[in-house]
Amino acid sequence: MSDHREPRNWCTWAAFLPSVLVVTVLILSGCQTFGLVDKTVEENRIKTHMKWHSGRVEVYRHFRTIFRARAVYISDEIRLGAVDWEARTRLMDPEEKEELYRNTFKGERDVHQLLLGFYTPERDLNDLEETDTSWIPYLESPDGTVTRAACFSLAGDEAKIYMRFLEWDLSWSRLYVLCFPRDSMERSEGDGWVKLVISGPAGQGEILLRTDPPPH
């Protein structure tokens, strides 16, 4: 009796095994699909915010390019979303995530940021970070008050964190982050906009950037 019973049990298990494998594969595939959907939704949300807060200007003289610039107002939603995205991608723990926010993104609570891509044909003059730069970026408030930016050059991993969500070709430019005290940014706002001015001896250009969140 036992000799016949064991083969039947084994055959029953063997017949059941493919079903278990199929269910397991479907569950794992479903988890990956849900993760991909969540990831895509979050990526698109950050891209939407960046596009909403973006602007650009091109300045010419006698059909010659003086400079081209693109800028993004880095809202709290963009900053937190990009940091969270990078932290999850690199499997960071909470302390590492906070360090990334604090150091890479210069995330002091009393600072507002603008991301700036800047091009000028004279590469030696693309030095906005230097104290004696030929090009000065600043905010101009509705009453004419100006606030000069603290300017930092971005490269490598820092640039990649931002550029993941922007379709900018950086082969023609350099990337900077402009920092302003929050009180100066608030004074410079007019009806949900700030005006970024880039001024130099060869010309001047303005970029209007939305500071209000995009409509839902």
N, C-alpha and C positions, 0 to 999 in steps of 0.2 A: 504493500500500500504506500509506504513512505517513498519507495523508489519512483512511483508514478506521480505522487503529490508534488514533490520538489520541482520537477521539470515544468509542471503546469503553473506553479507560482512564478517561476522564473520567466516563463513565456508571458504571463500576465503583466509582470513588471516591465519586460522588454517592450510589450505593446504600449504600455502607458508612458514609457520614457520619452518617445518623440513628442507627445503632447506637452510634457513638462518642459522640454527644451524650447518648444515653440512659444509657450506662455512666457518663459524666462526671457527669450529674445525680444518678444513684443514689449515686455515691461521695460527692459533696458533701452530699447529703441525709443519707447515713449518718453522715458526720462530724458534721453538725449535730445529728443525733439522739443520737449517742453523747455529744456535749458537753452536750446538754440533760439526758440521763439522769444523767451524772456530777454536773452542777450541782444537779439535784433531789435526788439522793441525799445530797450534802454539806449542802444546805440543811436537809433533813429530819433529818440527824444532829445538826446544831447545835440545831435546834428541840427535838429529843428531850432533849438534854442540858439545855437551858434549862428545859424543863418539869419535868424530874426535880429540878433544884436550886431550884425556885421554891416560894414560900409567900405567904400573904396574911393580913391581919387587918382587921377592921372593929370600931371601938369606938363605942358609943352611950351616951347618958345621957338618960333620960326620953324615949325614942323620937327623940332628936335625934342626928345624926351628929357625933361628935367628930373622928374622922379615919378614913381608909381608907388602907391601905398594901399594896403588893405588893413583893416582893423576890426577887432571884435571886442565888445564890452563883455568882460568875464563876470557874469552874474554869479550870485551864490549858488544857484541851481547848476550852472555849468561847472563851477569849481568843484562842488561836492560830488556831482555826477561823474566827472572825469577822474577824480581821485578814487572814488568807489570802484569805478570800472577798472582802473589800473591795479588797485589793491586786490580785487577779485581775480584778475588775470594772472597776477604774480603770487597768488595764494598768501597774501600778507596777513599777519595777525594784527589786532587792533593797535598795538604800539607802533608797528612798522607803518601802518596806514596813517596814523597821526603824524609820524615823522615825515612821511611823504607829503602830506598836506602842508606841514609847517615849513619844510626846507625847499622842496622842489617847486612848490607853487607860491612861495612867499606869502603864506596864507594868514598873515596877521589880521585879526578881526577889524582893525581900524584902517585897513588899506583896501582901496578899490584898484582893480587891474584892467588894463586894456592890452590885448595882444596885437602886435603890429608887425606886418610884413612889409619891408621897405626896400625899394630898388632905386639906384641912381647909376647912370652909366659910368661915372667916375668912382670905381670901387674903393679907392683910397678915402673917399669922403663918406662912405657908408659906415660911420663910426658914432652912431647916436649915443653909445654908452660912455664915450669919452667926455671929459669936462670941457674940452675945447672943441667940441664937435661943430661942424658947419651947419648941421640941421638940428633945430630945437623943436621937440614936440611939447605942446602944452594944451591945457583946456582953457577955453574962453567962455566965461559966463555971460548971460544975457545983458548984464550991466557993464560988460567990457573988462571985468577983472580976469586976470590970467593966472594960471597955476602951472608951473613947469613940472614935467614928469621926472621921477626917478626912474632911469632907464637901465634895463639889464638885458644883455644879449643871451639868447637861448640857442642851444645846440644839443646834438646828441639825443640822449634819452629824454631830456626835458621837452625838446621840440617834438619828439615822436608822440608824447602823451597828448599834446594839443592837436597835432596834425592828423591823428587818427580820425578826427571828426570833421576835418576841413579839407576841401578839395583845392588846395593851394599848391601851385608849382613853385617850390622854393629854389629852383635852379637859378632863378633870376634875382633873388633877393636874400636879405638876412632877416632873421626873426628876433623880435624883441618883446619883452613884457614891460609895460609902462605902469608905474605904481603912483597912486595919488592918495593923500589922506581922505578919509570918508567925508569929512566936513567940507573939504574943497570940492569934491565931486558933487555933493548935494547942493552946494551954492551954484555950481555950474549948470545944473539941470534946468531945462526949460520945457515944460509940457512933455515930460518923459523922454527927453533927448539930452545928449551932451555933444558939444562941438569940439572935436580934436583938430588942432591946427598944427601943421608942420611947416616951419618957416626956415628959410636959408637965404644966402646971398643971391642965388640964381632964381628963386621963386618961392611961392607959398601956396599951400593947398589946404582944404578943409574937408573933414569927414564928419557927418552927423551920424550918431550912434544911438539906437534905442536903449533906454535903461528900464522901461516898463517891461513886464513879462509878456510873452506872446499870448494871444487869445487861446482859450481852451477849445 
